[in-house]
Amino acid sequence: MYREIKHFIARGLILTGSFAVAGIITFNIFLKEYYLPVFPLLLGFFCALNIIVHSLLVYSSEKKRLKFETAYMLSFFIKFFGYILFTIFYIKNHKENFKIFVAVLFILYIAFTSLEIKSIISYLKRTSNNYKKSK
């Protein structure tokens, strides 16, 4: 369980670093006029929120199946509500570049959600196979 969380943190940090490098290149070379000062904060927010949610799901998978399903729904609500609040707060205060913000937010959402789903599915498959083998 702890190994799974460590691996997910490593993969999350690699993904965050990759987006940081891509953002630096994109905003310094191609889209200088559209630079988002909040971009580093957005990366950290996505990374931290996904690590917290993934940890919650891994811990809950050790419990009964119903606990995992409840934790999954709760984690989805927390993430979605967090993203909505972040978006509303940012757009309310920075109306001039909201289109680029929404585009970046969408790309980060797809990437980090894909990482989380892939990781939790592979973890659940491994743990259910280990459970079946031990019987």
N, C-alpha and C positions, 0 to 999 in steps of 0.2 A: 504494500500500500504506500509506504513512504517513498519507495523507489519510484513508483508511478508518478507521484507528485513531483519528485526531483526531476524526473525526465520531462514532465510537462512544463515545469518552470524553465528548464534549459531550452526546450523547443519554443516556448513563448518568448524568451529573451532573444533567441536567434531570429524569430519572426519580427520582433520589435526592432532589432538592430538592422535587419534587412530593409524594413520600411523606413528607418531613419536614414540610411544611406541613400535609398531611392528618393526619399523626400528632399534630402540635401541636393542631390544631383538635379532633380526635377525643378525644384524651386530656385536653384541658383543658375541653371542654364536655360531651361525652357520656359518657365512660368514665373519669372522674377516679380512681375507686377501682381501676381496672385498669391504671394507667400502668406501663409497663415501663421501668425505668431503663436497660436495655440497648438500648432502641430506637435511639438514635443510633449506637451501636456496630454494631448489626445492619445498619443502612443502609450504613454505611461498609464493613463486611465484604462485603456483597452487591455493592456497586459495585466495590470493588477486585478481588474474585475474578473478577467477570465481565469486567472490563477486561483482566486478566491472561490469562484463558482466550481471550477474543476475539483478543487480540494473538497468542497462540500459534497459533490457527487461521488467522489471516490470513498469518502468516509461513510456516506449513506449507503453505498453499495454493500458494505460489510453487514449492514442491518438487514431486516426483512425487505422483501421486494416492494411492499407497499411504502416503506420509508424512502426507497430510492425514487419511486414515482412521485411521491410528495416533494422530495428534495429537488427533483428535476423541474417540476412545475414552479416551485418557489424560486429556483435559480433563474429560470426563464423570466419570471416576473421581475426579479431584482435587476437583472441585466437590462431588460427592455425598458423598465421605468428609469433606470440610471441613464441609459442612452437618450431617452426622451427628455429628461430633465437637463442633461448636459446640452443637448441640441437647442432646446427652448431658451435656456440661459444665454448661450452663445449668440444665437440669431437675434435675440432681443437687443443685445448690446453691440452687435456688429452686423448691421444689415447690408453693408456695402459688399461683402464677399461671401454671402450665404450660399451661393450656388456651388462654389468651389469647396466650401466647408461640407456641404451635404454630400458632394461627390466623394470627398476623402473619407467621410464618415461611413458611407456605404461600402467603399472598398475595404476599409478596416473591419467593418462588421462582418462582411463575407469571409475575409481571410481568417480572422480570429475565431469565428463561429465554426468554420470548417476544421480548423485545428482542434478545437474542443470536441466537436462531434466525432472526428476520426479517433482522437485519443480515448475518449470514454467508451466508444464502441469496441476498440481493440482491447481495452482493459477489461471490459465486461465479458468479452469472448474468452480471454485468457483465464479469468477467474472462474467462469462457469465451466470451462474445460478442466481446470484443476479440481473443481468441486466434483465433477462427474468421475474423474480418474480416482479420487480418493474414496469413492463409495465401493 
